[in-house]
Each structure stands twice: as C-alpha cells, then as structure tokens.
Amino acid sequence: MHLLKSYLQDAWVAGAEPQTPLLNATTGQPCAQTSSRGLDLGAALRHARQVGGANLRRMTFAERGELLSQLSGAIHAQRDALIEIGRINSGNTRGDAKFDIDGASGTLAFYANLGKQLGDRTFLCDGEQIRFSRSSRFLGQHILTPRLGAAIHINAFNFPAWNLCEKLACALLAGVPVLAKPATATAWLAVRIVELWAEQNLLPSGALSLLAGPAGDLLDHVQAQDCIVFTGSGDTGRAIRSHAQVLAHGVPVNVEADSLNAAVLGPDVAPDSDTFTMFIQDVVREMTQKAGQKCTAVRRIVVPQQSEAAVRAALVEKLGDTVTGDPEASETTMGPLATPAQQRDVAAGIAALQQTAELVWRGPKPPAQGCFIAPQLYASKAGKDAEFVHDHEVFGPVATLLTCDGSAGAVVGIVARGGGGLVCSVYSDDAGWSRDVLLGVAPWHGRIYWGSAKVSDQGTGQGAVLPGLVHGGPGKAGGGEELGGERGLRFYWQRTAIQGDTQLLKQILG
C-alpha cells in the first residue's frame, strides 16, 4: 500500500493511525493511504509565513518566473508516470489525464513567461500618479505588495494536478507562500508532483507545503495576512467563509463552486452547418471528458424549438460513440467517476432528475465493479421553470436539453435561471442575436465562449480553462476569480495608496 505523506516545514511527515484509504476508481480497491492526524498545522503555517514568505519576497518577478519554469519542466519530464497515477487513482483515460497534467505544466509555463515580462521588480505600481489638488508636487500613487501571510489552497478532487498548479503559479509569482490541501480521495497525483519538485531541490524553503490528508484544524490557525482559495461545493465554500477565525481576522476567501454551465444554439444555425457540427462536438466532449467531472462541463443545452429534433438526433448519434470502461483499454473513451462518494451523489442526482425530465438517451450498462456511471441525456420543455435542472448540478456525464422560442430574451432568461456560472457557450453566426445574448448572460458568468463558422476548426471548447483569461463566476459559482494573466496575482497583493512628494515617490517607486 502506497503511503502518502504531507510536506510540512520542508520535510515529509506521516500522520498517525488510522489511515484514510484512497481507491482505484476502476476496481474499487485501495491503492494508497494517508492521514493528517497529529500534524502541527499551526507550525506549518508559521514556517510558511516566516521563512517561505521572506524567501519569495526577496526574489524578483523574473526569478519567481524562472522557479515556475523549473516546476513546469519537472512535471513535463515525468508526464507518463504521472498519467499512470491519474489512471489508477482518478480513473482517468490517457486523454483525460493528459488534460489535467498538461494543464498544470502549461499554466506554470504561462506564468513563468509573465514573470519574465514583469522583470527585476519585487512589487508593482498600480496605475499612474494621481493629482488631487492644485499642487503638482504633492501626488498619490497606488502600489501592490505581497501579503505577509500564507495562501491556503483547498483544491477539488477532479483536477489534482491542474488545480494545484493554477493556484500555485499565481501565488508564488505574487510572492506569497502556499499551503496546498488537495482533496484526500485523489491526492496521490498532487503528492507525487510535489515529491518531484522536492527531489530536485526546486522549492525555496517554506515556499510550498502540502497537506495530503483531511484539513483537520487548519483554518483555526489562519491570521489576518493569510488568504484562502477554495474549489469545491457551494456548501463547503460557505462553511469556509463563515469559519470563526476567518471572520475574526477578515481573511480574504476566493471561492469557485457549483456551476450549471449552459451551451446555447442560435436560431440561425442550420443542421448541416459547420457551426452546428462544432456545437454537437463540443457538447458531447464536455459531457464525457473526465466523465463529466469538470466545473466547466455542459449541464444545460439550450436550443430553439425548431432545432430540437435535429439536435436530439445528432447528440444521440455522437454520444453513441462513447465507450465506457477500464481507462487502460485502448478503446475506452470515458472512464469511471473518481470515487464511490461521487458515484453515489451522481446516481442520486440522476434519480431526482428523472422525476422532472425525459430520458432521451443512456449509454450501455457500464462495468459493475468500480465507480462507473453511464453517460445520459435528458430533455425538458419547461424552459426556465425546470427547477431541478437549474438548481442542482449532477456532477457527472449528464446534461439536459431545454427548448425555447429561440429569441435572445428567452435564451437569456433560461441561462440566467442557473444563478451564475463559470462559463456559457453560444453558437451562432448572427452577430445581432449573439450581441444581445452575450451581453445578456455576461453579468451571470466569468467567461463566455462564442462558437461560429469561422472558428469551427480552431475553438478550444468551453471546458478549457486558459491561464490568460479569468476563471470564476458570480452567484452560485462562488463569486470568485482566478487566473486572467496578471489579474490572477492581485488576490495575493495589498493595494495601498501612498501620498507624497512626486520626486520622492519616483525615487522609491520608479
């Protein structure tokens, strides 16, 4: 049995018995174990703040960027071995594992390049000097400096590599040390990545800590200069925000939570068009990639009534190509869910969905052993009144087809009924209709993906989280924001206005 240790105060430490087992998602058998019992998390955070923070703040952006480049390279060099861990512990197909691992190394590389661009500085000015009186000598200047605490990253089970690295890249480049807490059930991949970095001596002392097991009393030790970034359920996000220590010290919390993402087809799109083909391909991929366990996956498919029959037929045909099974088999295109708990939650969600929506298609019965769920498509004519569809996310290979009259107002009403999301995709070549829909749903989303004929062979799909664009969303999606290039660093900085003599300001700020 593989024992996963935590990396605290620059050393690997094991928690006390009993251990929590991690399972092979395909067989259901234990593959690793870990524990956080007895670990001194208060001491770990103090070490991060005092040692890790000081080390990172001494480094320039360029030097921090070079660190991220080395971390990225270490992941890429061990890509195949990491893919195998993803297959065993998370039930990933090779394609799904690459999506996670390459997303991790690619995000680190993106922020490494940003660090090079920011150059030999350790903090930034925010905007130009501001004149607020008749005097041209007494001015104001905003600056951005790293927080003096630690960044606590509480990550989701579905992307153990990408989730670790997308948060880590921003924090380290900003000059703030990290204590990362991957989801226990799929922590093996994150642990192995940090092991690679530690084995190669890439990490400055105190810059990164990793808690492999349950969080325990971690939040009891947060202080005013710390910050928290969380990805997971809305309920857990609310619990973190309302924690007594978090409230007492005003600790900033960034949450990425539930998201009932929609894919919208415009009334102008003909069934034999490139845009229609793009729409079908993207929806099916977003339903089945990572077995639908993506925060950016399509949950609601919104189409005009006149297109419903063609969309149904095309989706059923394309979904029929899905082969669910052992991710090690070459013919498999969709593996199991990551954990038995996820399998139970998705099964319960499907049972509830069946009470309010029509089953359009269900894949063949998957293997009985392991955490498998057959992909399935539902439909409802209730539009924005389909309460369960708009209020509950079934976090698996499941989506619901919703119809309306195709007008921009009707589409916006249905999409907005989801209460806020990470991403919405819109497929249309009609600029006027698209403008009304895009601007109508924009306040409800962190990102909008616009598919059209001229990008039908170039689009990334709504599920690809790009480091140069913001990731997050309002309302039900948590109200947070990550990535977005330099924007991703700002959560880890304090913005301060300095008033003084313009020449003295220039001497110290440049």
Sequence and secondary structure as in RCSB ss.txt:
>XXXX:A:sequence
MHLLKSYLQDAWVAGAEPQTPLLNATTGQPCAQTSSRGLDLGAALRHARQVGGANLRRMTFAERGELLSQLSGAI
HAQRDALIEIGRINSGNTRGDAKFDIDGASGTLAFYANLGKQLGDRTFLCDGEQIRFSRSSRFLGQHILTPRLGA
AIHINAFNFPAWNLCEKLACALLAGVPVLAKPATATAWLAVRIVELWAEQNLLPSGALSLLAGPAGDLLDHVQAQ
DCIVFTGSGDTGRAIRSHAQVLAHGVPVNVEADSLNAAVLGPDVAPDSDTFTMFIQDVVREMTQKAGQKCTAVRR
IVVPQQSEAAVRAALVEKLGDTVTGDPEASETTMGPLATPAQQRDVAAGIAALQQTAELVWRGPKPPAQGCFIAP
QLYASKAGKDAEFVHDHEVFGPVATLLTCDGSAGAVVGIVARGGGGLVCSVYSDDAGWSRDVLLGVAPWHGRIYW
GSAKVSDQGTGQGAVLPGLVHGGPGKAGGGEELGGERGLRFYWQRTAIQGDTQLLKQILG
>XXXX:A:secstr
 EEE EEETTEEE   SS EEEE TTT  EEEEE  TT  HHHHHHHIIIIIHHHHHHS HHHHHHHHHHHHHHH
HHTHHHHHHHHHHHH   HHHHHHHHHHHHHHHHHHHHHHHHH S SSEEEEEEE  SS SSEEEEEEEEE SS 
EEEE  SS TTHHHHHHHHHHHHHT  EEEE  GGGTHHHHHHHHHHHHTT S TTSEEE  S  TTGGGG  TT
 EEEEES HHHHHHHHT HHHHHHT  EEEE     EEEE TT  TTSHHHHHHHHHHHHHHHGGGG  TT   E
EEEEGGGHHHHHHHHHHHHTT  BS TTSTT SB   S HHHHHHHHHHHHHHTTTSEEEEE     SSSS    
EEEEES GGG HHHHH    SSEEEEEEE   HHHHHHHHHTT  EEEEEEE S HHHHHHHHHHHGGGEEEEEE
E GGGTTT   TT   TTSEEEESGGG SEEEESGGGGGGGGEEEEEEEEEHHHHHHHH 
